[in-house]
């Protein structure tokens, strides 16, 4: 690690294979916590390159406990986090609305590191069981239309990094990797990222895959469609900037989508919105993101996707998805 750190401190870059090997060595416990923290810190000081990101991703996918859900055509809605916006759990709520619209969802998530309440914090608070058992996950998909993949269960190799990330409590390149290392290898993906540079890197990497995808970055910093302004959307077929009006909604204020100050309050916001009692602004943000996911998975127009999302939320179908998953988890 000393040689790697010296190279990085001298502004050298790692090849894809070198990046992969470092992460494999970390997983094997070959480096101490100080060395790992220093390695993470370097990448807070400078941007990760395409080759480095690809190498890190390949390592985590090679090391993960893959779950065989090949018979299911699913989508993952997952943001990198790290946007320091402290919104309510938009991608998780949008996942349930998407499932309520009949699109199967394999939701990859984790506890919050740089945010108050990550996807897994809220799911746990709502009584959702975390499991790596394939039969349980298939039953969740069959009965509820969604399964929750709690990242630590599928990425045991990263147990050496988890406490360091918690102690640092800021975004690291692991935030960048989260959406790319779903152990179910979904065929469709809606990804939110925290800056434009990362959106481009994701675009390059996803072009090499056979996924259907949309990569999102709100121009004012959100890792999702925020409706607070314009959003960059990179997909299989296009690259464009969309305004709230393009989704059929008005521009909203940042305060309209602020999240809870605790895990409990975040879970309460989640329950309020999914029960159909959210504010118009909250509902619109959820329907914009779920609508985009539905359009990716079903290869339909964004307008059709949003209509399906609105129906899922307003009719109670999204709430039924949550209730079914809670029942299976009991």
ZICOR-V480248 format. One record per backbone hydrogen bond with DSSP energy under -0.5 kcal/mol. CO is the residue of the C=O (numbers start at 1). NH is the residue of the N-H. If there is no record, write none. Layout:
<<CO/NH> <CO/NH>>
//
This chain:
<<1/5> <2/6> <3/7> <4/8> <5/9> <6/10> <7/12> <8/11> <15/19> <16/20> <17/21> <18/22> <19/23> <20/24> <21/25> <22/26> <23/27> <24/28> <25/30> <26/29> <32/36> <33/37> <34/38> <35/39> <36/40> <37/41> <38/42> <39/43> <41/44> <41/45> <42/45> <42/46> <49/53> <50/54> <51/55> <52/56> <53/57> <54/58> <55/59> <56/60> <57/61> <58/62> <59/63> <60/64> <64/66> <67/69> <69/72> <72/74> <73/104> <74/188> <75/106> <76/78> <76/190> <78/192> <86/259> <88/90> <89/93> <90/94> <91/95> <92/96> <93/97> <94/98> <95/99> <96/100> <97/101> <98/101> <98/103> <99/102> <102/104> <104/75> <105/107> <105/147> <106/108> <107/149> <109/151> <110/120> <110/121> <118/122> <119/123> <120/124> <121/125> <122/126> <123/128> <124/127> <129/131> <133/137> <134/138> <135/139> <136/140> <137/141> <138/142> <139/143> <140/144> <140/145> <140/146> <141/145> <145/105> <147/107> <147/149> <148/131> <148/150> <149/109> <149/151> <150/153> <150/154> <151/154> <151/155> <154/65> <155/158> <156/159> <157/160> <158/161> <158/162> <159/163> <161/164> <161/165> <162/166> <163/167> <164/168> <165/169> <172/175> <172/176> <173/177> <174/178> <177/180> <177/181> <178/181> <179/182> <182/185> <183/67> <187/212> <188/76> <189/191> <189/214> <190/78> <191/216> <192/80> <195/199> <196/200> <197/201> <198/202> <199/203> <200/204> <201/205> <202/206> <203/207> <204/208> <205/208> <206/209> <211/213> <212/189> <213/236> <214/191> <215/234> <216/193> <217/232> <218/221> <222/218> <224/226> <227/252> <230/219> <231/242> <232/217> <233/235> <233/240> <234/215> <238/235> <240/233> <242/231> <243/246> <243/247> <244/247> <244/249> <245/248> <253/256> <254/257> <255/258> <257/88> <262/266> <263/267> <264/268> <265/269> <266/270> <267/271> <268/272> <269/273> <270/274> <271/275> <272/277> <273/276> <273/278> <279/283> <280/284> <281/285> <282/286> <283/287> <284/288> <285/289> <286/290> <287/291> <288/292> <289/293> <290/294> <291/295> <292/296> <293/297> <294/298> <295/299> <295/300> <301/305> <302/306> <303/307> <304/308> <305/309> <306/310> <307/311> <308/312> <309/313> <310/314> <311/315> <312/316> <312/317> <312/318> <316/320> <317/321> <318/322> <319/323> <320/324> <321/325> <322/326> <323/327> <324/328> <325/329> <326/330> <327/330>>
//
